[in-house]
Amino acid sequence: MKGGRENMNHKLFKKKIKDHKARVGVVGLGYVGLPLIMEFCRVGFPVCGFDVDENKTEALLAGKSYIKHITAKGVSEMVKTGRFDATTDFARLKEMDAIIICVPTPLTRHREPDISYILSTGQEIAPSLKKGHLIILESTTYPGTTNEKLRPVLEQNGLRAGKDFYLAYSPEREDPGNPVYSTRKIPKVVGGFNKESLNLACALYGEFVVKTVPVSSTETAEAVKLTENIFRSVNIAMVNELKMIYSKIGIDAWEVIDAAKTKPFGFMPFYPGPGLGGHCIPIDPFYLTWKAREHECATRFIELAGEVNTSMPEYVIHRLMEGLNRHKKSINGSKILVIGIAYKKDVDDDRESPSYKLISILRKKGAKTDYYDPFVPAIRPNREYPELAGQKSIKWNIKRLIRYDAVLIATDHSEIDYQALVKGSNLIVDTRNATRDIKTGRKKIIKA
């Protein structure tokens, strides 16, 4: 924005941020949006959460949490401040000064980016957009989305980014359940449509995060997020491949990694598993490979990592079948207990969980499956495996484990007594090294 009047508006907005009087709206009340709202409210901003799911808004206003690592006490205290509100009425976006978009960005059935939630949110914002608004996108996406896709939707009523309103991108970096790095302790990368947009977005986040990291453009900020998660995907693929090789040789991959990480330089530990889970790592690489095709660039390294990681569930089932064969049993008709639906330990986040793929493969091969997860009492509806929706976790009973032909550890939740699990089971297939400290009954255990 240029000119004396615009500069004055910029200064006034910055002062409202400094005084914590800027009204902040957050669209999307999930694993990213809700922690963000709580931080804004904690430091004194008036904040309103927007979501299409009325169950979420009603729960929050009643002081209840629907995410495990966010306590009801924390939500209740936020409500009591009087600075928080939640609604399904998107017309109220016009009351906000800053609007932050935290909606899902999944893949289509053809493994292509689905930014429909971003664009539909833009359509909801556009009628309420006014001069001086600050719009920030946080959803993970490919470079160019903010400028090439979201901006035209926001501008459909005549206002222009950089002239009439501010526009920025700041990738979410949430790690659900991480006890060390909460939202406020994670540096915030920010890219702006123009200098003023960048300045205001950094000022807003700077009121509660440990550090803001400004970059030259929204495209660069979008690329940062993809790079972070592709880095993890590629390295996880490498250790998954090493796991399969070392297993053939008779070497424990986890022991190798734990020894290797004692080197104080040149090595960073990554650990194998049953497949990738969570909203980011299984999805983000495909966002860049799709964008790269537009520019006629090959992404062989990234795609190879994707192939290795997506093949892990099949490898795990193969190892399970080997174990059953030792007991002269076929997978067809066997009873299998899967430990863990959440994609990682000690959280209730089941997005893109490899457990769904594992259960699906087992059922197709004729196995009868149950699951136990203390954090996921029932399987939620999901697009890829709708047939699993509604299945409930069994109640934990060590004495009943003997009824199962095998127990498959897909998620290594801390509260499970693995010594008792091994003792009470016929066969254990451990994909997480959860049984590393077990001394007796090791012949029952197969690492996968």
One Martini backbone bead per residue (centre of mass of N, CA, C, O) as a GRO file, in nm:
protein
  448
    1MET     BB    1   0.096   0.036   0.023
    2LYS     BB    2   0.036   0.375  -0.084
    3GLY     BB    3   0.069   0.651   0.077
    4GLY     BB    4  -0.039   0.840   0.338
    5ARG     BB    5  -0.305   0.693   0.414
    6GLU     BB    6  -0.191   0.406   0.409
    7ASN     BB    7   0.031   0.450   0.617
    8MET     BB    8  -0.163   0.525   0.844
    9ASN     BB    9  -0.317   0.256   0.847
   10HIS     BB   10  -0.071   0.086   0.913
   11LYS     BB   11  -0.006   0.223   1.186
   12LEU     BB   12  -0.279   0.165   1.320
   13PHE     BB   13  -0.265  -0.140   1.300
   14LYS     BB   14  -0.002  -0.175   1.457
   15LYS     BB   15  -0.118  -0.054   1.718
   16LYS     BB   16  -0.344  -0.262   1.760
   17ILE     BB   17  -0.147  -0.490   1.798
   18LYS     BB   18   0.020  -0.375   2.036
   19ASP     BB   19  -0.264  -0.336   2.208
   20HIS     BB   20  -0.459  -0.586   2.153
   21LYS     BB   21  -0.716  -0.480   1.942
   22ALA     BB   22  -0.705  -0.679   1.735
   23ARG     BB   23  -0.919  -0.868   1.546
   24VAL     BB   24  -0.930  -1.227   1.546
   25GLY     BB   25  -0.965  -1.464   1.284
   26VAL     BB   26  -1.026  -1.827   1.278
   27VAL     BB   27  -1.017  -2.071   1.023
   28GLY     BB   28  -1.031  -2.344   1.186
   29LEU     BB   29  -1.073  -2.597   1.467
   30GLY     BB   30  -0.808  -2.757   1.488
   31TYR     BB   31  -0.474  -2.843   1.528
   32VAL     BB   32  -0.413  -2.535   1.443
   33GLY     BB   33  -0.635  -2.321   1.521
   34LEU     BB   34  -0.669  -2.363   1.830
   35PRO     BB   35  -0.381  -2.297   1.936
   36LEU     BB   36  -0.381  -2.013   1.812
   37ILE     BB   37  -0.617  -1.895   1.970
   38MET     BB   38  -0.495  -1.940   2.255
   39GLU     BB   39  -0.257  -1.745   2.214
   40PHE     BB   40  -0.409  -1.486   2.154
   41CYS     BB   41  -0.573  -1.490   2.417
   42ARG     BB   42  -0.339  -1.501   2.624
   43VAL     BB   43  -0.225  -1.199   2.523
   44GLY     BB   44  -0.525  -1.028   2.462
   45PHE     BB   45  -0.691  -1.103   2.222
   46PRO     BB   46  -0.954  -1.077   2.021
   47VAL     BB   47  -1.126  -1.392   1.942
   48CYS     BB   48  -1.245  -1.586   1.651
   49GLY     BB   49  -1.400  -1.885   1.567
   50PHE     BB   50  -1.425  -2.075   1.257
   51ASP     BB   51  -1.686  -2.318   1.160
   52VAL     BB   52  -1.888  -2.574   1.017
   53ASP     BB   53  -1.874  -2.713   1.300
   54GLU     BB   54  -2.094  -2.698   1.561
   55ASN     BB   55  -1.965  -2.889   1.768
   56LYS     BB   56  -1.711  -2.718   1.813
   57THR     BB   57  -1.826  -2.444   1.900
   58GLU     BB   58  -1.995  -2.554   2.139
   59ALA     BB   59  -1.768  -2.685   2.299
   60LEU     BB   60  -1.596  -2.430   2.347
   61LEU     BB   61  -1.821  -2.255   2.484
   62ALA     BB   62  -1.835  -2.497   2.715
   63GLY     BB   63  -1.527  -2.580   2.783
   64LYS     BB   64  -1.442  -2.790   2.557
   65SER     BB   65  -1.251  -3.067   2.436
   66TYR     BB   66  -1.141  -3.253   2.115
   67ILE     BB   67  -0.833  -3.246   2.208
   68LYS     BB   68  -0.614  -3.404   2.397
   69HIS     BB   69  -0.366  -3.180   2.432
   70ILE     BB   70  -0.626  -3.010   2.494
   71THR     BB   71  -0.762  -2.877   2.759
   72ALA     BB   72  -1.048  -2.796   2.923
   73LYS     BB   73  -0.920  -2.589   3.106
   74GLY     BB   74  -0.801  -2.410   2.883
   75VAL     BB   75  -1.072  -2.346   2.747
   76SER     BB   76  -1.222  -2.232   2.992
   77GLU     BB   77  -1.024  -1.997   3.046
   78MET     BB   78  -1.070  -1.862   2.775
   79VAL     BB   79  -1.373  -1.804   2.807
   80LYS     BB   80  -1.347  -1.633   3.079
   81THR     BB   81  -1.207  -1.375   2.951
   82GLY     BB   82  -1.407  -1.269   2.700
   83ARG     BB   83  -1.220  -1.294   2.417
   84PHE     BB   84  -1.397  -1.540   2.324
   85ASP     BB   85  -1.517  -1.690   2.015
   86ALA     BB   86  -1.772  -1.892   1.836
   87THR     BB   87  -1.858  -1.983   1.484
   88THR     BB   88  -2.072  -2.038   1.177
   89ASP     BB   89  -2.076  -1.724   1.107
   90PHE     BB   90  -1.920  -1.574   0.832
   91ALA     BB   91  -2.028  -1.278   0.847
   92ARG     BB   92  -1.833  -1.204   1.099
   93LEU     BB   93  -1.568  -1.133   0.945
   94LYS     BB   94  -1.617  -0.818   0.932
   95GLU     BB   95  -1.520  -0.778   1.243
   96MET     BB   96  -1.240  -0.818   1.153
   97ASP     BB   97  -0.887  -0.757   1.099
   98ALA     BB   98  -0.791  -1.059   1.115
   99ILE     BB   99  -0.739  -1.349   0.891
  100ILE     BB  100  -0.702  -1.702   0.953
  101ILE     BB  101  -0.612  -1.987   0.759
  102CYS     BB  102  -0.701  -2.341   0.884
  103VAL     BB  103  -0.724  -2.561   0.645
  104PRO     BB  104  -0.747  -2.826   0.464
  105THR     BB  105  -0.496  -3.022   0.241
  106PRO     BB  106  -0.555  -3.258   0.052
  107LEU     BB  107  -0.609  -3.533  -0.152
  108THR     BB  108  -0.693  -3.683  -0.414
  109ARG     BB  109  -0.747  -3.983  -0.567
  110HIS     BB  110  -0.495  -3.881  -0.769
  111ARG     BB  111  -0.278  -3.730  -0.593
  112GLU     BB  112  -0.387  -3.434  -0.578
  113PRO     BB  113  -0.440  -3.125  -0.507
  114ASP     BB  114  -0.669  -2.994  -0.244
  115ILE     BB  115  -0.794  -2.644  -0.239
  116SER     BB  116  -1.103  -2.609  -0.172
  117TYR     BB  117  -1.097  -2.495   0.122
  118ILE     BB  118  -0.954  -2.236   0.055
  119LEU     BB  119  -1.152  -2.127  -0.163
  120SER     BB  120  -1.411  -2.135   0.010
  121THR     BB  121  -1.302  -1.939   0.220
  122GLY     BB  122  -1.263  -1.705   0.024
  123GLN     BB  123  -1.568  -1.688  -0.045
  124GLU     BB  124  -1.648  -1.610   0.250
  125ILE     BB  125  -1.469  -1.350   0.275
  126ALA     BB  126  -1.525  -1.154   0.035
  127PRO     BB  127  -1.799  -1.012   0.136
  128SER     BB  128  -1.625  -0.907   0.412
  129LEU     BB  129  -1.426  -0.747   0.274
  130LYS     BB  130  -1.196  -0.488   0.372
  131LYS     BB  131  -1.033  -0.225   0.427
  132GLY     BB  132  -0.736  -0.339   0.602
  133HIS     BB  133  -0.721  -0.622   0.580
  134LEU     BB  134  -0.585  -0.932   0.715
  135ILE     BB  135  -0.457  -1.208   0.526
  136ILE     BB  136  -0.388  -1.551   0.635
  137LEU     BB  137  -0.214  -1.833   0.531
  138GLU     BB  138  -0.149  -2.181   0.671
  139SER     BB  139  -0.190  -2.384   0.472
  140THR     BB  140  -0.071  -2.642   0.314
  141THR     BB  141   0.114  -2.577   0.003
  142TYR     BB  142   0.183  -2.465  -0.299
  143PRO     BB  143   0.353  -2.265  -0.489
  144GLY     BB  144   0.109  -1.991  -0.550
  145THR     BB  145  -0.163  -1.999  -0.398
  146THR     BB  146  -0.198  -1.718  -0.271
  147ASN     BB  147  -0.157  -1.551  -0.541
  148GLU     BB  148  -0.309  -1.738  -0.774
  149LYS     BB  149  -0.579  -1.835  -0.600
  150LEU     BB  150  -0.673  -1.660  -0.353
  151ARG     BB  151  -0.661  -1.365  -0.448
  152PRO     BB  152  -0.886  -1.368  -0.673
  153VAL     BB  153  -1.113  -1.437  -0.474
  154LEU     BB  154  -1.080  -1.181  -0.290
  155GLU     BB  155  -1.101  -0.974  -0.557
  156GLN     BB  156  -1.404  -1.003  -0.679
  157ASN     BB  157  -1.511  -0.709  -0.535
  158GLY     BB  158  -1.241  -0.500  -0.608
  159LEU     BB  159  -1.031  -0.558  -0.420
  160ARG     BB  160  -0.673  -0.506  -0.348
  161ALA     BB  161  -0.383  -0.638  -0.310
  162GLY     BB  162  -0.172  -0.390  -0.159
  163LYS     BB  163  -0.410  -0.160  -0.157
  164ASP     BB  164  -0.664  -0.262   0.041
  165PHE     BB  165  -0.514  -0.529   0.132
  166TYR     BB  166  -0.370  -0.782   0.322
  167LEU     BB  167  -0.114  -1.043   0.237
  168ALA     BB  168  -0.034  -1.380   0.365
  169TYR     BB  169   0.219  -1.635   0.456
  170SER     BB  170   0.206  -1.905   0.723
  171PRO     BB  171   0.329  -2.187   0.819
  172GLU     BB  172   0.251  -2.449   0.980
  173ARG     BB  173   0.416  -2.614   1.297
  174GLU     BB  174   0.268  -2.844   1.415
  175ASP     BB  175   0.303  -3.082   1.710
  176PRO     BB  176   0.118  -3.298   1.837
  177GLY     BB  177   0.212  -3.340   2.180
  178ASN     BB  178   0.451  -3.158   2.214
  179PRO     BB  179   0.623  -3.073   2.514
  180VAL     BB  180   0.830  -2.849   2.395
  181TYR     BB  181   0.672  -2.753   2.113
  182SER     BB  182   0.484  -2.504   2.103
  183THR     BB  183   0.352  -2.251   1.935
  184ARG     BB  184   0.529  -2.021   2.080
  185LYS     BB  185   0.820  -2.196   2.031
  186ILE     BB  186   0.778  -2.155   1.718
  187PRO     BB  187   0.896  -2.039   1.454
  188LYS     BB  188   0.775  -1.786   1.213
  189VAL     BB  189   0.704  -1.805   0.894
  190VAL     BB  190   0.701  -1.515   0.657
  191GLY     BB  191   0.495  -1.411   0.377
  192GLY     BB  192   0.444  -1.140   0.151
  193PHE     BB  193   0.294  -0.961  -0.099
  194ASN     BB  194   0.415  -0.725   0.068
  195LYS     BB  195   0.575  -0.530   0.288
  196GLU     BB  196   0.324  -0.458   0.465
  197SER     BB  197   0.219  -0.745   0.503
  198LEU     BB  198   0.470  -0.856   0.640
  199ASN     BB  199   0.483  -0.657   0.877
  200LEU     BB  200   0.204  -0.728   1.005
  201ALA     BB  201   0.234  -1.034   1.038
  202CYS     BB  202   0.483  -1.019   1.221
  203ALA     BB  203   0.353  -0.847   1.440
  204LEU     BB  204   0.132  -1.045   1.520
  205TYR     BB  205   0.311  -1.298   1.587
  206GLY     BB  206   0.521  -1.138   1.774
  207GLU     BB  207   0.322  -1.141   2.035
  208PHE     BB  208   0.392  -1.485   2.086
  209VAL     BB  209   0.637  -1.566   1.940
  210VAL     BB  210   0.975  -1.621   1.959
  211LYS     BB  211   0.985  -1.599   1.626
  212THR     BB  212   1.038  -1.432   1.324
  213VAL     BB  213   1.059  -1.533   0.959
  214PRO     BB  214   1.133  -1.351   0.705
  215VAL     BB  215   1.040  -1.353   0.362
  216SER     BB  216   1.018  -1.257   0.020
  217SER     BB  217   0.756  -1.456  -0.008
  218THR     BB  218   0.491  -1.662  -0.037
  219GLU     BB  219   0.636  -1.883  -0.202
  220THR     BB  220   0.866  -1.931  -0.003
  221ALA     BB  221   0.692  -2.011   0.241
  222GLU     BB  222   0.560  -2.255   0.101
  223ALA     BB  223   0.836  -2.404   0.047
  224VAL     BB  224   0.928  -2.447   0.337
  225LYS     BB  225   0.719  -2.655   0.425
  226LEU     BB  226   0.782  -2.869   0.212
  227THR     BB  227   1.081  -2.907   0.281
  228GLU     BB  228   1.051  -3.010   0.569
  229ASN     BB  229   0.874  -3.270   0.489
  230ILE     BB  230   1.054  -3.393   0.271
  231PHE     BB  231   1.294  -3.443   0.448
  232ARG     BB  232   1.148  -3.651   0.623
  233SER     BB  233   1.048  -3.848   0.406
  234VAL     BB  234   1.326  -3.929   0.292
  235ASN     BB  235   1.453  -4.031   0.564
  236ILE     BB  236   1.237  -4.242   0.628
  237ALA     BB  237   1.278  -4.407   0.373
  238MET     BB  238   1.567  -4.489   0.432
  239VAL     BB  239   1.510  -4.644   0.704
  240ASN     BB  240   1.307  -4.839   0.583
  241GLU     BB  241   1.505  -4.972   0.390
  242LEU     BB  242   1.713  -5.057   0.603
  243LYS     BB  243   1.524  -5.236   0.764
  244MET     BB  244   1.487  -5.452   0.540
  245ILE     BB  245   1.784  -5.523   0.509
  246TYR     BB  246   1.863  -5.586   0.808
  247SER     BB  247   1.659  -5.813   0.848
  248LYS     BB  248   1.796  -6.011   0.648
  249ILE     BB  249   2.074  -6.005   0.818
  250GLY     BB  250   2.003  -5.966   1.143
  251ILE     BB  251   1.946  -5.656   1.202
  252ASP     BB  252   1.886  -5.387   1.417
  253ALA     BB  253   1.787  -5.077   1.321
  254TRP     BB  254   1.752  -4.932   1.597
  255GLU     BB  255   2.035  -4.990   1.704
  256VAL     BB  256   2.187  -4.844   1.482
  257ILE     BB  257   2.064  -4.561   1.524
  258ASP     BB  258   2.139  -4.523   1.825
  259ALA     BB  259   2.444  -4.538   1.766
  260ALA     BB  260   2.473  -4.319   1.542
  261LYS     BB  261   2.363  -4.068   1.726
  262THR     BB  262   2.641  -4.032   1.888
  263LYS     BB  263   2.717  -3.859   1.672
  264PRO     BB  264   2.786  -3.503   1.685
  265PHE     BB  265   2.790  -3.531   1.362
  266GLY     BB  266   2.632  -3.594   1.046
  267PHE     BB  267   2.368  -3.690   1.223
  268MET     BB  268   2.014  -3.784   1.195
  269PRO     BB  269   1.749  -3.919   1.350
  270PHE     BB  270   1.550  -4.179   1.210
  271TYR     BB  271   1.241  -4.371   1.203
  272PRO     BB  272   1.078  -4.640   1.156
  273GLY     BB  273   0.765  -4.780   1.009
  274PRO     BB  274   0.427  -4.853   0.883
  275GLY     BB  275   0.409  -4.554   0.794
  276LEU     BB  276   0.262  -4.269   0.708
  277GLY     BB  277   0.152  -3.983   0.908
  278GLY     BB  278  -0.054  -3.737   0.899
  279HIS     BB  279  -0.102  -3.430   0.727
  280CYS     BB  280   0.194  -3.392   0.592
  281ILE     BB  281   0.404  -3.617   0.493
  282PRO     BB  282   0.200  -3.782   0.296
  283ILE     BB  283   0.134  -3.502   0.118
  284ASP     BB  284   0.340  -3.269   0.046
  285PRO     BB  285   0.515  -3.396  -0.183
  286PHE     BB  286   0.273  -3.392  -0.395
  287TYR     BB  287   0.261  -3.084  -0.423
  288LEU     BB  288   0.540  -3.055  -0.563
  289THR     BB  289   0.519  -3.261  -0.795
  290TRP     BB  290   0.284  -3.116  -0.929
  291LYS     BB  291   0.426  -2.840  -0.972
  292ALA     BB  292   0.672  -2.949  -1.132
  293ARG     BB  293   0.517  -3.040  -1.388
  294GLU     BB  294   0.447  -2.749  -1.479
  295HIS     BB  295   0.788  -2.717  -1.514
  296GLU     BB  296   0.926  -2.982  -1.617
  297CYS     BB  297   0.997  -3.143  -1.344
  298ALA     BB  298   1.171  -3.372  -1.175
  299THR     BB  299   1.093  -3.609  -0.874
  300ARG     BB  300   1.250  -3.880  -0.807
  301PHE     BB  301   1.330  -3.874  -0.508
  302ILE     BB  302   1.048  -3.817  -0.388
  303GLU     BB  303   0.897  -4.056  -0.524
  304LEU     BB  304   1.067  -4.283  -0.405
  305ALA     BB  305   0.999  -4.224  -0.113
  306GLY     BB  306   0.695  -4.268  -0.148
  307GLU     BB  307   0.712  -4.566  -0.228
  308VAL     BB  308   0.841  -4.673   0.028
  309ASN     BB  309   0.632  -4.566   0.238
  310THR     BB  310   0.369  -4.694   0.099
  311SER     BB  311   0.490  -5.001   0.134
  312MET     BB  312   0.494  -5.070   0.442
  313PRO     BB  313   0.228  -5.220   0.504
  314GLU     BB  314   0.298  -5.466   0.326
  315TYR     BB  315   0.549  -5.546   0.484
  316VAL     BB  316   0.415  -5.594   0.757
  317ILE     BB  317   0.224  -5.820   0.659
  318HIS     BB  318   0.447  -6.008   0.569
  319ARG     BB  319   0.568  -6.045   0.854
  320LEU     BB  320   0.311  -6.157   0.978
  321MET     BB  321   0.289  -6.408   0.795
  322GLU     BB  322   0.555  -6.533   0.886
  323GLY     BB  323   0.469  -6.569   1.181
  324LEU     BB  324   0.220  -6.748   1.131
  325ASN     BB  325   0.371  -6.979   0.987
  326ARG     BB  326   0.527  -7.072   1.241
  327HIS     BB  327   0.221  -7.147   1.360
  328LYS     BB  328   0.050  -7.274   1.132
  329LYS     BB  329  -0.084  -7.008   0.997
  330SER     BB  330  -0.328  -6.822   0.849
  331ILE     BB  331  -0.451  -6.516   0.772
  332ASN     BB  332  -0.694  -6.667   0.705
  333GLY     BB  333  -0.888  -6.635   1.005
  334SER     BB  334  -0.734  -6.458   1.171
  335LYS     BB  335  -0.664  -6.293   1.481
  336ILE     BB  336  -0.624  -5.933   1.500
  337LEU     BB  337  -0.440  -5.695   1.693
  338VAL     BB  338  -0.446  -5.345   1.689
  339ILE     BB  339  -0.209  -5.104   1.797
  340GLY     BB  340  -0.331  -4.829   1.698
  341ILE     BB  341  -0.460  -4.528   1.526
  342ALA     BB  342  -0.281  -4.332   1.573
  343TYR     BB  343   0.004  -4.196   1.412
  344LYS     BB  344   0.100  -4.138   1.713
  345LYS     BB  345   0.205  -4.102   2.016
  346ASP     BB  346  -0.013  -3.968   2.257
  347VAL     BB  347  -0.253  -3.924   2.049
  348ASP     BB  348  -0.570  -3.844   1.853
  349ASP     BB  349  -0.432  -3.844   1.571
  350ASP     BB  350  -0.563  -4.001   1.253
  351ARG     BB  351  -0.430  -3.877   1.019
  352GLU     BB  352  -0.316  -4.087   0.783
  353SER     BB  353  -0.315  -4.358   0.909
  354PRO     BB  354  -0.162  -4.672   0.873
  355SER     BB  355  -0.378  -4.846   1.019
  356TYR     BB  356  -0.591  -4.847   0.796
  357LYS     BB  357  -0.428  -5.005   0.591
  358LEU     BB  358  -0.375  -5.253   0.762
  359ILE     BB  359  -0.671  -5.334   0.810
  360SER     BB  360  -0.752  -5.354   0.514
  361ILE     BB  361  -0.557  -5.580   0.435
  362LEU     BB  362  -0.643  -5.789   0.639
  363ARG     BB  363  -0.937  -5.815   0.542
  364LYS     BB  364  -0.872  -5.897   0.244
  365LYS     BB  365  -0.718  -6.165   0.369
  366GLY     BB  366  -0.934  -6.268   0.612
  367ALA     BB  367  -0.909  -6.118   0.861
  368LYS     BB  368  -0.964  -6.055   1.205
  369THR     BB  369  -1.039  -5.735   1.356
  370ASP     BB  370  -0.891  -5.538   1.608
  371TYR     BB  371  -0.871  -5.255   1.841
  372TYR     BB  372  -0.633  -5.042   2.032
  373ASP     BB  373  -0.715  -4.707   2.175
  374PRO     BB  374  -0.709  -4.465   2.427
  375PHE     BB  375  -0.759  -4.205   2.207
  376VAL     BB  376  -0.951  -4.397   2.003
  377PRO     BB  377  -1.263  -4.519   2.057
  378ALA     BB  378  -1.340  -4.429   1.753
  379ILE     BB  379  -1.384  -4.439   1.423
  380ARG     BB  380  -1.368  -4.205   1.198
  381PRO     BB  381  -1.463  -4.056   0.938
  382ASN     BB  382  -1.329  -4.137   0.607
  383ARG     BB  383  -1.250  -4.127   0.273
  384GLU     BB  384  -1.075  -4.399   0.233
  385TYR     BB  385  -1.225  -4.564   0.504
  386PRO     BB  386  -1.553  -4.596   0.549
  387GLU     BB  387  -1.580  -4.900   0.660
  388LEU     BB  388  -1.445  -4.820   0.957
  389ALA     BB  389  -1.658  -4.660   1.064
  390GLY     BB  390  -1.735  -4.704   1.423
  391GLN     BB  391  -1.523  -4.857   1.525
  392LYS     BB  392  -1.422  -5.002   1.833
  393SER     BB  393  -1.249  -5.016   2.101
  394ILE     BB  394  -1.122  -5.216   2.303
  395LYS     BB  395  -1.084  -5.346   2.604
  396TRP     BB  396  -0.849  -5.374   2.835
  397ASN     BB  397  -0.719  -5.728   2.835
  398ILE     BB  398  -0.474  -5.942   2.896
  399LYS     BB  399  -0.632  -6.223   2.908
  400ARG     BB  400  -0.745  -6.183   2.593
  401LEU     BB  401  -0.490  -6.203   2.403
  402ILE     BB  402  -0.490  -6.517   2.346
  403ARG     BB  403  -0.717  -6.497   2.119
  404TYR     BB  404  -0.488  -6.397   1.950
  405ASP     BB  405  -0.261  -6.462   1.696
  406ALA     BB  406  -0.200  -6.141   1.681
  407VAL     BB  407   0.005  -5.849   1.752
  408LEU     BB  408  -0.010  -5.511   1.621
  409ILE     BB  409   0.226  -5.252   1.640
  410ALA     BB  410   0.155  -4.917   1.529
  411THR     BB  411   0.141  -4.777   1.825
  412ASP     BB  412   0.348  -4.636   2.101
  413HIS     BB  413   0.198  -4.611   2.364
  414SER     BB  414   0.290  -4.541   2.693
  415GLU     BB  415   0.048  -4.689   2.870
  416ILE     BB  416   0.158  -4.952   2.779
  417ASP     BB  417   0.220  -5.287   2.879
  418TYR     BB  418   0.460  -5.466   2.716
  419GLN     BB  419   0.524  -5.701   2.896
  420ALA     BB  420   0.229  -5.801   2.919
  421LEU     BB  421   0.179  -5.825   2.618
  422VAL     BB  422   0.386  -6.044   2.560
  423LYS     BB  423   0.298  -6.253   2.772
  424GLY     BB  424  -0.022  -6.266   2.654
  425SER     BB  425   0.094  -6.347   2.373
  426ASN     BB  426   0.168  -6.521   2.075
  427LEU     BB  427   0.220  -6.260   1.881
  428ILE     BB  428   0.459  -6.003   1.774
  429VAL     BB  429   0.430  -5.697   1.584
  430ASP     BB  430   0.693  -5.451   1.563
  431THR     BB  431   0.700  -5.108   1.428
  432ARG     BB  432   0.838  -4.924   1.702
  433ASN     BB  433   1.013  -5.051   1.933
  434ALA     BB  434   0.838  -5.107   2.205
  435THR     BB  435   1.011  -5.389   2.292
  436ARG     BB  436   1.315  -5.321   2.366
  437ASP     BB  437   1.297  -5.390   2.703
  438ILE     BB  438   1.238  -5.681   2.661
  439LYS     BB  439   1.348  -5.995   2.800
  440THR     BB  440   1.093  -6.169   2.782
  441GLY     BB  441   0.965  -6.321   2.491
  442ARG     BB  442   1.134  -6.259   2.218
  443LYS     BB  443   1.031  -6.492   2.024
  444LYS     BB  444   0.750  -6.342   1.970
  445ILE     BB  445   0.915  -6.119   1.818
  446ILE     BB  446   0.857  -5.895   1.539
  447LYS     BB  447   1.020  -5.695   1.331
  448ALA     BB  448   0.873  -5.412   1.106
   0.00000   0.00000   0.00000
